[in-house]
């Protein structure tokens, strides 16, 4: 299990990957060629993967997202140390917070 700021990344066993995710189209990369796991609305900083891989966004207000890294990768962010990830599948979960009457994804 890995955490970088408000992003939690949990390794998935191969048998736990939903079948529909294996053939799903991945999210588009940003203008810098990265897979963006979370983008700071105020700062513009991003938790992102620069190398090969695919990010699959699941339905629902809070995600989650599935990340496939066939060769491993590194999660980078402008204000955090990079984290190396071995090859495999991951569930990416954004931190949430309670505000009176609702729950929302934490944004910086």
N, C-alpha and C positions, 0 to 999 in steps of 0.2 A: 504494500500500500504506500502511496506517495502523496504528498501534499505540497503544493506550491501556492502560497497565498490562499485565495478563496476557491481553489480548484483541488478536488480530491480525485486521485487516479488509482483505480483498484484493478489488479490483474484478474483476468477471467480464465478459468480452465477451458480448454478447447471445446469440451462437451457442453459448456454453459453458454456458448455463443448462439444467439437465436439464428435459426436457419435463414430467415429473411435478410439478416444482416450480411451474410456471406456474399450474396449476390447484389446487395444494394449499391446504388451509386453513392459515391462519397460527396461530401460538401466541397464546394469550390475553394480553391486556395485564395489567399488575399493577394494584393498587389506585389508583395515581396516573396510570393511563392510558398507561404507558410500555411499550415493547418491551424486555424485559430480556435483554441479551446474556450477562451474567454477574452473579451475585449473591454478595456476600461473606458467607460463612457466619458469620463472627465479628462483622464490623462491620455487616452489613446494608446496606452501600453497594452500589451497582449501576452497571455500565456499561450505559447504556440510551439508547434513542431515544425522544424525546417526540412527534415529529411523525408524519405519515401514513407508512404502510409496512406491511410484512408480514415476519414472521420464520418461516421454515420449518425445523423441526428434522429432520435426517436420522437414520436409524437408526444405532445403534452407540454404544458407550460414550463415545466422544469427540466425537460430533457428526459432521461439522461442521454448521453452521447456514448457511442461505442467507437473505440479507436483501435485500428489494426496497424501494427508496425511489423511488417514482414522481415525487416532487418534490424529492428531496434531503433532507438531514436533518442533525442534529447528535448526536454521541455525547457524552453527559454522564456525569459521575461526581463524587461529592462531594469527591474529593481530587485530581482531575486537571483540566487545562484541557480545555474542550470542543473537539471536532474537527468541522469542517464536512465533509460528504460530498456530492458531486454526485449528481444523480439517477442511478439505475441499480441493477444487481444486485451483490451482494457475497457472498463466502464469509467466514464468521466462524469463526475458529479459536481455541480456548482453549489457553493455554500448558500444556504437560505437563511433568512431572518424573519422573525415575527414582527409585524407592525400591527397595531390594534385593528382587528377586523380582517387581516389577510396575512399571507406569507408571500415573500418575494425573494428573488435571487439577489444576492449581495452584489452591488455594483460599486466600483471605485472611480 
